[in-house]
Structure formats: C-alpha cells, structure tokens
Amino acid sequence: MTEPTRDPLHGVTLQTVLTTLVDHYEWEGLAERVDVRCFKSDPSIKSSLTFLRKTPWAREKVENLYVRLMRHKQ
C-alpha cells in the first residue's frame, strides 16, 4: 500500500490553483494579496500561468495562498 501524501498541493495543477483563487478573490483581491503586475494589468489565466511558471517566488506565494484558502474552507 502507498502512504497518503501530506502535501496539500499533491495532484493539483497550477491552473487549478490559479482558477480557484481568481474565483474566490477575483483578480483585484488576488493582486492585493500577491503583488505582481500580471494580476493587476490586463490579467488572464494564460499570462499569469506563464509568469508563475517562470517566477518561483511568485508561484510560492500563490500556492501558499491557495493552501490557506483550502484549509479555511474545511
């Protein structure tokens, strides 16, 4: 048997993370919580995914925000 992972992001794509956050906070609220231009100036899922895949510090902030949101929803 395999042991369940403790990683809350296991099996969750970056697109799912971003879409969930945008659905919950909308772009404006997301931009307030994670200060990056791609969330403020003409935001889109596609451009934000491209930026987050190339920018580890921003991706980490977005993933941490997602984990906090999921824990709060439980």
MDTraj code that builds the backbone (N, CA, C; nanometers):
import mdtraj as md
import numpy as np

residues = "MET THR GLU PRO THR ARG ASP PRO LEU HIS GLY VAL THR LEU GLN THR VAL LEU THR THR LEU VAL ASP HIS TYR GLU TRP GLU GLY LEU ALA GLU ARG VAL ASP VAL ARG CYS PHE LYS SER ASP PRO SER ILE LYS SER SER LEU THR PHE LEU ARG LYS THR PRO TRP ALA ARG GLU LYS VAL GLU ASN LEU TYR VAL ARG LEU MET ARG HIS LYS GLN".split()
xyz = np.array([
    [0.0828, -0.1183, 0.0000],
    [0.0000, 0.0000, 0.0000],
    [0.0876, 0.1251, 0.0000],
    [0.0366, 0.2278, -0.0635],
    [0.1100, 0.3531, -0.0626],
    [0.0558, 0.4432, 0.0472],
    [0.1448, 0.5151, 0.1079],
    [0.1078, 0.6061, 0.2158],
    [0.0566, 0.7367, 0.1559],
    [-0.0545, 0.7895, 0.2070],
    [-0.1051, 0.9161, 0.1526],
    [-0.0054, 1.0296, 0.1737],
    [0.0028, 1.1165, 0.0762],
    [0.0958, 1.2280, 0.0852],
    [0.0400, 1.3373, 0.1769],
    [0.1287, 1.4088, 0.2412],
    [0.0876, 1.5192, 0.3285],
    [0.0949, 1.6528, 0.2554],
    [0.1392, 1.6494, 0.1310],
    [0.1497, 1.7711, 0.0519],
    [0.0101, 1.8141, 0.0049],
    [-0.0388, 1.9296, 0.0511],
    [-0.1738, 1.9721, 0.0129],
    [-0.1863, 2.0076, -0.1355],
    [-0.0737, 2.0238, -0.2031],
    [-0.0763, 2.0567, -0.3450],
    [-0.0595, 1.9336, -0.4337],
    [-0.0455, 1.8162, -0.3722],
    [-0.0262, 1.6936, -0.4488],
    [-0.1444, 1.6694, -0.5421],
    [-0.1159, 1.6595, -0.6712],
    [-0.2195, 1.6312, -0.7696],
    [-0.3003, 1.7525, -0.8138],
    [-0.2654, 1.8701, -0.7644],
    [-0.3369, 1.9926, -0.8007],
    [-0.2507, 2.0709, -0.8990],
    [-0.3068, 2.1016, -1.0149],
    [-0.2291, 2.1750, -1.1153],
    [-0.2227, 2.3234, -1.0804],
    [-0.1233, 2.3899, -1.1350],
    [-0.1109, 2.5336, -1.1136],
    [-0.2325, 2.6061, -1.1711],
    [-0.2849, 2.5579, -1.2796],
    [-0.4045, 2.6192, -1.3383],
    [-0.5237, 2.6079, -1.2429],
    [-0.5391, 2.4942, -1.1783],
    [-0.6470, 2.4770, -1.0808],
    [-0.6283, 2.5710, -0.9628],
    [-0.5054, 2.5828, -0.9160],
    [-0.4740, 2.6735, -0.8056],
    [-0.5142, 2.8155, -0.8429],
    [-0.4691, 2.8617, -0.9581],
    [-0.4954, 2.9988, -1.0010],
    [-0.6446, 3.0224, -1.0249],
    [-0.7099, 2.9304, -1.0905],
    [-0.8524, 2.9442, -1.1182],
    [-0.9340, 2.9503, -0.9890],
    [-0.8990, 2.8666, -0.8934],
    [-0.9684, 2.8668, -0.7640],
    [-0.9514, 3.0004, -0.6937],
    [-0.8293, 3.0530, -0.6954],
    [-0.8030, 3.1812, -0.6302],
    [-0.8768, 3.2954, -0.6991],
    [-0.8780, 3.2949, -0.8313],
    [-0.9485, 3.4004, -0.9051],
    [-1.0991, 3.3908, -0.8802],
    [-1.1526, 3.2703, -0.8767],
    [-1.2953, 3.2525, -0.8477],
    [-1.3302, 3.3052, -0.7090],
    [-1.2402, 3.2846, -0.6143],
    [-1.2677, 3.3251, -0.4762],
    [-1.2411, 3.4746, -0.4528],
    [-1.1232, 3.5216, -0.4916],
    [-1.0817, 3.6589, -0.4613],
    [-1.1058, 3.7569, -0.5759],
    [-1.1251, 3.7056, -0.6969],
    [-1.1265, 3.7845, -0.8201],
    [-0.9870, 3.8439, -0.8402],
    [-0.9637, 3.8992, -0.9569],
    [-0.8286, 3.9469, -0.9891],
    [-0.7826, 4.0578, -0.8952],
    [-0.8730, 4.1487, -0.8629],
    [-0.8361, 4.2610, -0.7766],
    [-0.7928, 4.2139, -0.6376],
    [-0.8677, 4.1240, -0.5796],
    [-0.8336, 4.0709, -0.4483],
    [-0.7064, 3.9886, -0.4509],
    [-0.6860, 3.9160, -0.5587],
    [-0.5624, 3.8377, -0.5727],
    [-0.4421, 3.9304, -0.5843],
    [-0.4576, 4.0395, -0.6594],
    [-0.3488, 4.1364, -0.6751],
    [-0.3140, 4.2038, -0.5419],
    [-0.4130, 4.2224, -0.4550],
    [-0.3863, 4.2799, -0.3231],
    [-0.3055, 4.1843, -0.2361],
    [-0.3285, 4.0554, -0.2532],
    [-0.2628, 3.9546, -0.1693],
    [-0.1266, 3.9109, -0.2233],
    [-0.1129, 3.9126, -0.3551],
    [0.0138, 3.8775, -0.4197],
    [0.0439, 3.9906, -0.5174],
    [0.1398, 4.0748, -0.4811],
    [0.1678, 4.1969, -0.5551],
    [0.2544, 4.1694, -0.6785],
    [0.1882, 4.1288, -0.7863],
    [0.2571, 4.1101, -0.9144],
    [0.1744, 4.1769, -1.0243],
    [0.2439, 4.2329, -1.1210],
    [0.1791, 4.3098, -1.2263],
    [0.0825, 4.2269, -1.3115],
    [0.1121, 4.0993, -1.3317],
    [0.0256, 4.0182, -1.4184],
    [-0.1138, 3.9984, -1.3587],
    [-0.1322, 4.0264, -1.2299],
    [-0.2639, 4.0198, -1.1682],
    [-0.3350, 4.1560, -1.1724],
    [-0.2595, 4.2620, -1.2015],
    [-0.3141, 4.3978, -1.1976],
    [-0.3436, 4.4548, -1.3357],
    [-0.2550, 4.4312, -1.4291],
    [-0.2648, 4.4935, -1.5605],
    [-0.3117, 4.3921, -1.6646],
    [-0.4376, 4.4021, -1.7059],
    [-0.4974, 4.3143, -1.8070],
    [-0.4739, 4.1666, -1.7734],
    [-0.5208, 4.1216, -1.6576],
    [-0.4921, 3.9844, -1.6134],
    [-0.5658, 3.8785, -1.6951],
    [-0.4987, 3.7659, -1.7118],
    [-0.5615, 3.6487, -1.7731],
    [-0.4977, 3.5244, -1.7125],
    [-0.5688, 3.4147, -1.7193],
    [-0.5162, 3.2889, -1.6666],
    [-0.3887, 3.2520, -1.7430],
    [-0.3945, 3.2618, -1.8755],
    [-0.2806, 3.2203, -1.9581],
    [-0.1540, 3.3012, -1.9274],
    [-0.1647, 3.4331, -1.9243],
    [-0.0451, 3.5142, -1.8987],
    [0.0056, 3.4944, -1.7559],
    [-0.0863, 3.4766, -1.6628],
    [-0.0457, 3.4558, -1.5235],
    [0.0236, 3.3209, -1.5060],
    [-0.0265, 3.2170, -1.5717],
    [0.0386, 3.0860, -1.5648],
    [0.1800, 3.0933, -1.6202],
    [0.1963, 3.1623, -1.7323],
    [0.3297, 3.1773, -1.7923],
    [0.4241, 3.2454, -1.6936],
    [0.3787, 3.3539, -1.6324],
    [0.4608, 3.4264, -1.5363],
    [0.4935, 3.3399, -1.4144],
    [0.3935, 3.2742, -1.3591],
    [0.4153, 3.1951, -1.2371],
    [0.5085, 3.0770, -1.2616],
    [0.5033, 3.0182, -1.3793],
    [0.5930, 2.9056, -1.4104],
    [0.7383, 2.9503, -1.4204],
    [0.7608, 3.0771, -1.4510],
    [0.8971, 3.1297, -1.4668],
    [0.9474, 3.2014, -1.3418],
    [0.8596, 3.2229, -1.2425],
    [0.8951, 3.3054, -1.1272],
    [0.8654, 3.2298, -0.9982],
    [0.9646, 3.1559, -0.9480],
    [0.9416, 3.0698, -0.8304],
    [0.8881, 3.1419, -0.7070],
    [0.9353, 3.2627, -0.6777],
    [0.8897, 3.3312, -0.5566],
    [0.7416, 3.3666, -0.5662],
    [0.6952, 3.4064, -0.6841],
    [0.5538, 3.4412, -0.7018],
    [0.4676, 3.3152, -0.6973],
    [0.5165, 3.2087, -0.7586],
    [0.4424, 3.0827, -0.7563],
    [0.4264, 3.0329, -0.6128],
    [0.5310, 3.0445, -0.5345],
    [0.5253, 3.0014, -0.3950],
    [0.4203, 3.0816, -0.3170],
    [0.4150, 3.2126, -0.3405],
    [0.3144, 3.2949, -0.2717],
    [0.1726, 3.2538, -0.3110],
    [0.1523, 3.2282, -0.4402],
    [0.0199, 3.1874, -0.4888],
    [-0.0181, 3.0512, -0.4311],
    [0.0749, 2.9582, -0.4312],
    [0.0474, 2.8251, -0.3765],
    [0.0180, 2.8316, -0.2273],
    [0.0914, 2.9144, -0.1545],
    [0.0668, 2.9287, -0.0104],
    [-0.0707, 2.9891, 0.0165],
    [-0.1097, 3.0859, -0.0645],
    [-0.2423, 3.1457, -0.0508],
    [-0.3504, 3.0412, -0.0773],
    [-0.3301, 2.9577, -0.1764],
    [-0.4251, 2.8511, -0.2082],
    [-0.4380, 2.7525, -0.0913],
    [-0.3260, 2.7118, -0.0348],
    [-0.3274, 2.6176, 0.0776],
    [-0.4035, 2.6789, 0.1957],
    [-0.3788, 2.8058, 0.2255],
    [-0.4508, 2.8723, 0.3358],
    [-0.6013, 2.8772, 0.3061],
    [-0.6373, 2.9070, 0.1832],
    [-0.7788, 2.9121, 0.1453],
    [-0.8444, 2.7749, 0.1622],
    [-0.7772, 2.6703, 0.1191],
    [-0.8336, 2.5353, 0.1282],
    [-0.8484, 2.4923, 0.2737],
    [-0.7523, 2.5277, 0.3578],
    [-0.7627, 2.4945, 0.4996],
    [-0.8777, 2.5705, 0.5650],
    [-0.8964, 2.6940, 0.5233],
    [-1.0058, 2.7756, 0.5791],
    [-1.1417, 2.7210, 0.5373],
    [-1.1521, 2.6668, 0.4174],
    [-1.2795, 2.6134, 0.3664],
    [-1.3192, 2.4831, 0.4341],
    [-1.2235, 2.4130, 0.4940],
    [-1.2543, 2.2832, 0.5554],
    [-1.3279, 2.2974, 0.6813],
])
top = md.Topology()
chain = top.add_chain()
for i, resn in enumerate(residues, 1):
    res = top.add_residue(resn, chain, resSeq=i)
    for name in ("N", "CA", "C"):
        top.add_atom(name, md.element.get_by_symbol(name[0]), res)
traj = md.Trajectory(xyz[None], top)
